[in-house]
């Protein structure tokens, strides 16, 4: 590996291998990207060592081949290499786009007239400039037909239509979100798992991972500062706690679905009794239940 091409090939194949790993390997909570997966890192490291070994072997073979050929053969190879370098597709395209006449013999380019002894060269515009000019003419013709002949929408009309579409999509999205008055405690495992994810990301800093309370209050006991119903918890998370010393409002950071999920997860923590909980704060909230006599009477009435 003594030239730039060798390093470039190794880097290129490593990049391709990583992209393939990123596409084929599914993300997980532990490894959100493939590069963090230790097995992927080990595989890429082994692949890099193999590439380096191959490039080293190829370089050694090339060195042996250079030593075995004669001086005349070396000269022919160098000449062929220079010819290939001078006729690459990129250089051929540049020559075609530029196509300027050589200035070695200025008598070929000089015009017949002169002004005060000043002669003018006749070197035409390069093709790239002409292609760009022709492209602007074509764009102008299409634009004129589209917007001035066929009455296409103007920029203002396109803006208004896209804004109206965006507003309708926002209304549909907001209508699909849960409303506070419809909230009921859910024991759905998927919802509680999503709520736990939100709680771990945003809430455990102040309330501890087990909800036992740290800077914020204990969420596992029966005492609540702002009320212990699901709607109360949802409202505190959405709009914030007590002014000046309560929790900040999260409605600008979390959508309504996320707030409902984390509210249900917090309700599920009640009565879990974690070790070393924070002292109770607020007033005791007792969940109202239907008396057994009332349940019996309802059962009798329904028979």
C-alpha positions as a Python dict, from the first residue, in 0.01 Angstrom:
ca = {
    (1, 'X'): (0, 0, 0),
    (2, 'X'): (225, 268, -130),
    (3, 'X'): (-13, 479, -340),
    (4, 'X'): (-339, 665, -304),
    (5, 'X'): (-534, 414, -513),
    (6, 'X'): (-470, 135, -260),
    (7, 'X'): (-596, 341, 35),
    (8, 'X'): (-895, 456, -168),
    (9, 'X'): (-994, 99, -261),
    (10, 'X'): (-973, -15, 102),
    (11, 'X'): (-1186, 279, 218),
    (12, 'X'): (-1437, 228, -64),
    (13, 'X'): (-1491, -144, 8),
    (14, 'X'): (-1516, -76, 383),
    (15, 'X'): (-1782, 189, 319),
    (16, 'X'): (-1979, -47, 95),
    (17, 'X'): (-1960, -322, 359),
    (18, 'X'): (-2084, -84, 631),
    (19, 'X'): (-2375, 37, 415),
    (20, 'X'): (-2477, -325, 350),
    (21, 'X'): (-2465, -397, 726),
    (22, 'X'): (-2675, -88, 799),
    (23, 'X'): (-2938, -201, 546),
    (24, 'X'): (-2953, -569, 640),
    (25, 'X'): (-2919, -551, 1020),
    (26, 'X'): (-3230, -430, 1203),
    (27, 'X'): (-3190, -154, 1460),
    (28, 'X'): (-3249, -226, 1827),
    (29, 'X'): (-3266, -25, 2149),
    (30, 'X'): (-2915, -135, 2243),
    (31, 'X'): (-2768, -66, 1899),
    (32, 'X'): (-2960, 211, 1719),
    (33, 'X'): (-2701, 201, 1437),
    (34, 'X'): (-2503, -94, 1305),
    (35, 'X'): (-2172, 76, 1381),
    (36, 'X'): (-2239, 44, 1756),
    (37, 'X'): (-2286, -332, 1730),
    (38, 'X'): (-1963, -503, 1850),
    (39, 'X'): (-2015, -795, 1609),
    (40, 'X'): (-2040, -554, 1316),
    (41, 'X'): (-1727, -370, 1433),
    (42, 'X'): (-1538, -697, 1463),
    (43, 'X'): (-1651, -806, 1117),
    (44, 'X'): (-1555, -473, 961),
    (45, 'X'): (-1216, -484, 1135),
    (46, 'X'): (-1148, -834, 1002),
    (47, 'X'): (-1262, -729, 654),
    (48, 'X'): (-1025, -428, 669),
    (49, 'X'): (-731, -654, 762),
    (50, 'X'): (-812, -883, 468),
    (51, 'X'): (-826, -586, 231),
    (52, 'X'): (-493, -452, 358),
    (53, 'X'): (-337, -798, 317),
    (54, 'X'): (-465, -825, -40),
    (55, 'X'): (-338, -479, -130),
    (56, 'X'): (2, -564, 23),
    (57, 'X'): (25, -889, -177),
    (58, 'X'): (-76, -712, -498),
    (59, 'X'): (184, -442, -432),
    (60, 'X'): (454, -706, -377),
    (61, 'X'): (359, -886, -700),
    (62, 'X'): (371, -555, -887),
    (63, 'X'): (715, -483, -743),
    (64, 'X'): (846, -824, -852),
    (65, 'X'): (703, -775, -1199),
    (66, 'X'): (876, -434, -1228),
    (67, 'X'): (1211, -591, -1137),
    (68, 'X'): (1180, -873, -1391),
    (69, 'X'): (1114, -658, -1701),
    (70, 'X'): (1384, -485, -1908),
    (71, 'X'): (1450, -112, -1932),
    (72, 'X'): (1295, -96, -2280),
    (73, 'X'): (980, -269, -2156),
    (74, 'X'): (963, -28, -1864),
    (75, 'X'): (988, 267, -2102),
    (76, 'X'): (709, 125, -2318),
    (77, 'X'): (490, 69, -2013),
    (78, 'X'): (548, 425, -1892),
    (79, 'X'): (464, 561, -2234),
    (80, 'X'): (146, 354, -2251),
    (81, 'X'): (54, 469, -1899),
    (82, 'X'): (101, 836, -1994),
    (83, 'X'): (-109, 784, -2307),
    (84, 'X'): (-390, 626, -2103),
    (85, 'X'): (-369, 910, -1848),
    (86, 'X'): (-394, 1169, -2127),
    (87, 'X'): (-697, 999, -2285),
    (88, 'X'): (-918, 926, -1987),
    (89, 'X'): (-1291, 982, -2037),
    (90, 'X'): (-1281, 1284, -1806),
    (91, 'X'): (-1006, 1456, -2007),
    (92, 'X'): (-1180, 1370, -2334),
    (93, 'X'): (-1501, 1531, -2205),
    (94, 'X'): (-1306, 1841, -2094),
    (95, 'X'): (-1140, 1871, -2433),
    (96, 'X'): (-1478, 1843, -2604),
    (97, 'X'): (-1643, 2101, -2375),
    (98, 'X'): (-1355, 2347, -2401),
    (99, 'X'): (-1238, 2289, -2759),
    (100, 'X'): (-1028, 2607, -2775),
    (101, 'X'): (-786, 2657, -3062),
    (102, 'X'): (-418, 2640, -2958),
    (103, 'X'): (-245, 2976, -2929),
    (104, 'X'): (91, 2851, -3057),
    (105, 'X'): (31, 2989, -3408),
    (106, 'X'): (-154, 3318, -3357),
    (107, 'X'): (-151, 3394, -3731),
    (108, 'X'): (-426, 3132, -3773),
    (109, 'X'): (-649, 3306, -3520),
    (110, 'X'): (-589, 3668, -3618),
    (111, 'X'): (-868, 3858, -3795),
    (112, 'X'): (-793, 4056, -4110),
    (113, 'X'): (-888, 4395, -3962),
    (114, 'X'): (-704, 4598, -3700),
    (115, 'X'): (-782, 4909, -3495),
    (116, 'X'): (-493, 5142, -3420),
    (117, 'X'): (-258, 4848, -3460),
    (118, 'X'): (-464, 4623, -3235),
    (119, 'X'): (-546, 4285, -3394),
    (120, 'X'): (-837, 4064, -3284),
    (121, 'X'): (-817, 3691, -3222),
    (122, 'X'): (-1093, 3468, -3365),
    (123, 'X'): (-1121, 3205, -3094),
    (124, 'X'): (-1485, 3083, -3073),
    (125, 'X'): (-1677, 3042, -2750),
    (126, 'X'): (-1623, 2705, -2578),
    (127, 'X'): (-1901, 2446, -2625),
    (128, 'X'): (-1984, 2434, -2251),
    (129, 'X'): (-2074, 2805, -2261),
    (130, 'X'): (-2287, 2756, -2574),
    (131, 'X'): (-2465, 2453, -2420),
    (132, 'X'): (-2543, 2655, -2108),
    (133, 'X'): (-2678, 2941, -2321),
    (134, 'X'): (-2893, 2704, -2528),
    (135, 'X'): (-3022, 2548, -2205),
    (136, 'X'): (-3136, 2888, -2074),
    (137, 'X'): (-3317, 2953, -2404),
    (138, 'X'): (-3495, 2618, -2379),
    (139, 'X'): (-3588, 2677, -2013),
    (140, 'X'): (-3723, 3023, -2099),
    (141, 'X'): (-3937, 2885, -2382),
    (142, 'X'): (-4083, 2607, -2163),
    (143, 'X'): (-4147, 2852, -1877),
    (144, 'X'): (-4325, 3099, -2107),
    (145, 'X'): (-4551, 2831, -2255),
    (146, 'X'): (-4623, 2673, -1917),
    (147, 'X'): (-4711, 2984, -1718),
    (148, 'X'): (-4805, 3250, -1975),
    (149, 'X'): (-4970, 3050, -2254),
    (150, 'X'): (-5125, 2754, -2071),
    (151, 'X'): (-5209, 2957, -1754),
    (152, 'X'): (-5010, 2739, -1514),
    (153, 'X'): (-5030, 2816, -1141),
    (154, 'X'): (-4811, 3099, -1017),
    (155, 'X'): (-4576, 3067, -722),
    (156, 'X'): (-4830, 3237, -496),
    (157, 'X'): (-5107, 2997, -603),
    (158, 'X'): (-4882, 2694, -547),
    (159, 'X'): (-4791, 2827, -202),
    (160, 'X'): (-5155, 2878, -105),
    (161, 'X'): (-5258, 2531, -227),
    (162, 'X'): (-4973, 2361, -40),
    (163, 'X'): (-5052, 2557, 277),
    (164, 'X'): (-5419, 2454, 253),
    (165, 'X'): (-5315, 2090, 208),
    (166, 'X'): (-5081, 2114, 507),
    (167, 'X'): (-5356, 2264, 725),
    (168, 'X'): (-5597, 1984, 631),
    (169, 'X'): (-5333, 1721, 714),
    (170, 'X'): (-5267, 1890, 1051),
    (171, 'X'): (-5640, 1885, 1131),
    (172, 'X'): (-5663, 1516, 1039),
    (173, 'X'): (-5363, 1436, 1258),
    (174, 'X'): (-5499, 1634, 1552),
    (175, 'X'): (-5838, 1464, 1516),
    (176, 'X'): (-5669, 1124, 1539),
    (177, 'X'): (-5498, 1212, 1870),
    (178, 'X'): (-5668, 1111, 2196),
    (179, 'X'): (-5871, 1376, 2375),
    (180, 'X'): (-5832, 1434, 2749),
    (181, 'X'): (-6200, 1368, 2820),
    (182, 'X'): (-6171, 1022, 2658),
    (183, 'X'): (-5877, 908, 2870),
    (184, 'X'): (-5918, 581, 3056),
    (185, 'X'): (-5652, 378, 3235),
    (186, 'X'): (-5514, 118, 2997),
    (187, 'X'): (-5332, -205, 3073),
    (188, 'X'): (-5229, -259, 2713),
    (189, 'X'): (-4872, -392, 2714),
    (190, 'X'): (-4773, -209, 2395),
    (191, 'X'): (-4894, 125, 2535),
    (192, 'X'): (-4718, 69, 2868),
    (193, 'X'): (-4395, -30, 2689),
    (194, 'X'): (-4410, 289, 2479),
    (195, 'X'): (-4483, 491, 2795),
    (196, 'X'): (-4186, 332, 2973),
    (197, 'X'): (-3964, 434, 2681),
    (198, 'X'): (-4078, 798, 2714),
    (199, 'X'): (-4042, 783, 3092),
    (200, 'X'): (-3686, 648, 3064),
    (201, 'X'): (-3589, 919, 2819),
    (202, 'X'): (-3745, 1223, 2988),
    (203, 'X'): (-3876, 1149, 3339),
    (204, 'X'): (-3638, 919, 3525),
    (205, 'X'): (-3385, 1200, 3580),
    (206, 'X'): (-3617, 1364, 3833),
    (207, 'X'): (-3833, 1068, 3942),
    (208, 'X'): (-3576, 780, 3935),
    (209, 'X'): (-3602, 483, 3698),
    (210, 'X'): (-3834, 300, 3941),
    (211, 'X'): (-4052, 610, 3999),
    (212, 'X'): (-3951, 632, 4366),
    (213, 'X'): (-3881, 1005, 4343),
    (214, 'X'): (-3568, 1219, 4358),
    (215, 'X'): (-3596, 1585, 4263),
    (216, 'X'): (-3954, 1513, 4164),
    (217, 'X'): (-4211, 1344, 4390),
    (218, 'X'): (-4262, 972, 4446),
    (219, 'X'): (-4493, 834, 4177),
    (220, 'X'): (-4553, 496, 4340),
    (221, 'X'): (-4740, 594, 4659),
    (222, 'X'): (-5097, 716, 4708),
    (223, 'X'): (-5003, 1083, 4762),
    (224, 'X'): (-5038, 1333, 4478),
    (225, 'X'): (-4975, 1707, 4466),
    (226, 'X'): (-5193, 1788, 4164),
    (227, 'X'): (-5445, 1502, 4184),
    (228, 'X'): (-5412, 1128, 4122),
    (229, 'X'): (-5646, 1057, 3831),
    (230, 'X'): (-5522, 978, 3482),
    (231, 'X'): (-5654, 1311, 3361),
    (232, 'X'): (-5466, 1491, 3640),
    (233, 'X'): (-5138, 1320, 3548),
    (234, 'X'): (-5196, 1391, 3179),
    (235, 'X'): (-5266, 1759, 3252),
    (236, 'X'): (-4953, 1800, 3469),
    (237, 'X'): (-4729, 1642, 3204),
    (238, 'X'): (-4888, 1847, 2927),
    (239, 'X'): (-4919, 2188, 3096),
    (240, 'X'): (-4663, 2166, 3378),
    (241, 'X'): (-4687, 2160, 3756),
    (242, 'X'): (-4699, 2437, 4013),
    (243, 'X'): (-4572, 2775, 3883),
    (244, 'X'): (-4216, 2848, 3985),
    (245, 'X'): (-4129, 2512, 4143),
    (246, 'X'): (-4321, 2242, 3958),
    (247, 'X'): (-4247, 2041, 3647),
    (248, 'X'): (-4217, 2215, 3311),
    (249, 'X'): (-4481, 2168, 3042),
    (250, 'X'): (-4398, 1891, 2796),
    (251, 'X'): (-4671, 1958, 2538),
    (252, 'X'): (-4419, 2124, 2305),
    (253, 'X'): (-4179, 1828, 2325),
    (254, 'X'): (-4420, 1533, 2334),
    (255, 'X'): (-4731, 1476, 2127),
    (256, 'X'): (-5064, 1378, 2284),
    (257, 'X'): (-5017, 1009, 2214),
    (258, 'X'): (-4681, 1007, 2392),
    (259, 'X'): (-4826, 1198, 2689),
    (260, 'X'): (-5112, 948, 2716),
    (261, 'X'): (-4869, 656, 2700),
    (262, 'X'): (-4638, 790, 2970),
    (263, 'X'): (-4939, 888, 3186),
    (264, 'X'): (-5066, 530, 3176),
    (265, 'X'): (-4719, 400, 3256),
    (266, 'X'): (-4700, 631, 3559),
    (267, 'X'): (-5040, 506, 3676),
    (268, 'X'): (-4907, 150, 3649),
    (269, 'X'): (-4625, 235, 3893),
    (270, 'X'): (-4873, 295, 4179),
    (271, 'X'): (-4819, 46, 4459),
    (272, 'X'): (-4492, -100, 4326),
    (273, 'X'): (-4309, -1, 4648),
    (274, 'X'): (-3951, 58, 4523),
    (275, 'X'): (-3663, 59, 4774),
    (276, 'X'): (-3583, 388, 4955),
    (277, 'X'): (-3875, 589, 4817),
    (278, 'X'): (-3907, 962, 4866),
    (279, 'X'): (-4131, 1081, 5148),
    (280, 'X'): (-4498, 1137, 5054),
    (281, 'X'): (-4593, 1477, 4913),
    (282, 'X'): (-4938, 1622, 4860),
    (283, 'X'): (-5264, 1467, 4965),
    (284, 'X'): (-5360, 1102, 4975),
    (285, 'X'): (-5568, 1000, 4674),
    (286, 'X'): (-5795, 698, 4718),
    (287, 'X'): (-5923, 527, 4404),
    (288, 'X'): (-6299, 502, 4431),
    (289, 'X'): (-6438, 153, 4379),
    (290, 'X'): (-6795, 29, 4345),
    (291, 'X'): (-6918, -133, 4672),
    (292, 'X'): (-6981, -507, 4654),
    (293, 'X'): (-7347, -458, 4757),
    (294, 'X'): (-7397, -227, 4463),
    (295, 'X'): (-7238, -481, 4231),
    (296, 'X'): (-7471, -754, 4369),
    (297, 'X'): (-7777, -533, 4321),
    (298, 'X'): (-7670, -454, 3964),
    (299, 'X'): (-7626, -824, 3897),
    (300, 'X'): (-7974, -901, 4037),
    (301, 'X'): (-8134, -621, 3833),
    (302, 'X'): (-7977, -752, 3517),
    (303, 'X'): (-8121, -1103, 3562),
}
